[in-house]
Amino acid sequence: MKDGKIQEIRSGNNWGGCIRVLKNGAWGVSYTTQPSELKKTAESALKLSNFLNNDIKLADVDHREDNVKSKAKIKPSEVSLDEKKDVMSDVEKAANLEGIVSTTINYVDQEARNIFANSESTFLQVEDSRVALFINAVAASDGLIQFGHKSTGGARGFEVLQKLDLEKFGRTPSEKALRLLKAELPPSGKFPVVMDPELTGVFIHEALGHASEADLILQNDSILKDKIGTQIGSPNVTIIDDATMDAFGYYPYDSEGVKTRENILVQEGKLISYLSSRETAAQLEIKPSGNARSAVDDQPIVRMSNTYLKPGDYTFEELLEDMNDGIYLKGSRGGQVDTGKGVFQFNAAESFLIEKGEVTKPLRDVSLSGNILEMLLKVEKVGSDFKMGVGFCGKSGQTVPVGDGGPHVKVMEATVGGAM
């Protein structure tokens, strides 16, 4: 929906089947959209593997049979299109404040039934349901344009939105965009900073999560290579990837049929594990983590699920109390990470000065940059609050739903400046 008018509606049903063969240490993969062609697809995959020679091995895993039902209480397919449009219209009306020149609202839902079988006696049937809602609001004044964004959703059904305060959801990004029109440009230099749960989650996902993916480790494209057992963060830092939790990146089994679990990547500052597939786990001689993910028409690759910083004990006021001159950073509107060099640059969606322990003047176009490991070592206090975000992560041309989050976090010192 653009400025209150529906621009596009897409819906439909898709069927896909993929056969993957490992022979002579090499993969052969073939895909079809026709159930009647599965045998031909298998023959094609086998033929491909016969042409190749490699030394690929798979780590051993438990084999099982399971039938996992969807967590949805109200299946999206049972909700009328008009009701979904009404939700979007209610959000748009709430967002249409004076000074807002444009709004864009996207609603997406999905139901799936996935069947996985392999020659090692694993047979799985998994139902999946997801609902998500996104809004962008644009404010303009005197040639200045600012943006506000908000998202929500879950690996459940339409009940996720029925519980939502639609008026508040629509109003919040518009109020943010309007505040930013009056905000000042930030100071530049090194400051103590506080990150909100959204920016904490984005930092953990982009800077640490990707760097912990075993394929990047094996490609020598991660700052975390050969650092298992090393203190890479302060004792306040515990980072977890958990596909089993009730968040947008939930899945009970990965695309190789491996049962998911809580994976502690960093425990009290020490790196203790990587995210892996069966293939990368065999190469690194570790236990597969259940993080091989893909759509049915692609090769599984190592991906995150729900990645977060574990909460601590401090209230928000306690994070601020000894800060005479700092920056409060909220949300994210993009950035860049180089996992090989271990550096990052993020643009905060909204920021404020912190003066004498109080949040004061709003700031706009603020960037946060630095070295990943230096930043983790300077995490001084971790808040007791907790929030998970909703998003989609792209890698190697594939996109998967993910969650990321954490609490408010105080960092002793970070480089802050105008957004690039």
Secondary structure, DSSP 8 states (H G I E B T S, - for coil): -BTTB-----------EEEEEEETTEEEEEEES-GGGHHHHHHHHHHHHHT-------------EEEE----SS-GGGS-HHHHHHHHHHHHHHH--TTEEEEEEEEEEEEEEEEEE-TTS-EEEEEEEEEEEEEEEEEEETTEEEEEEEEEEESS-THHHHTS-HHHHHHHHHHHHHHHHT-B----EEEEEEE-HHHHHHHIIIIIIGGGBHHHHHTT--TTTT-TT-B-S-TT--EEEETTSSSTT--SB-TTS-B--EEEEEETTEE---B--HHHHHHHT----S-EE--TTS--EE---EEEE---SB-HHHHHTT-SEEEEEE----EEEETTTTEEEEE-SEEEEEETTEEEEEE-SEEEEEEHHHHHHTEEEEBS--EEEEEEEEETTEEEEEEEEE--EEEEEEEEEE--
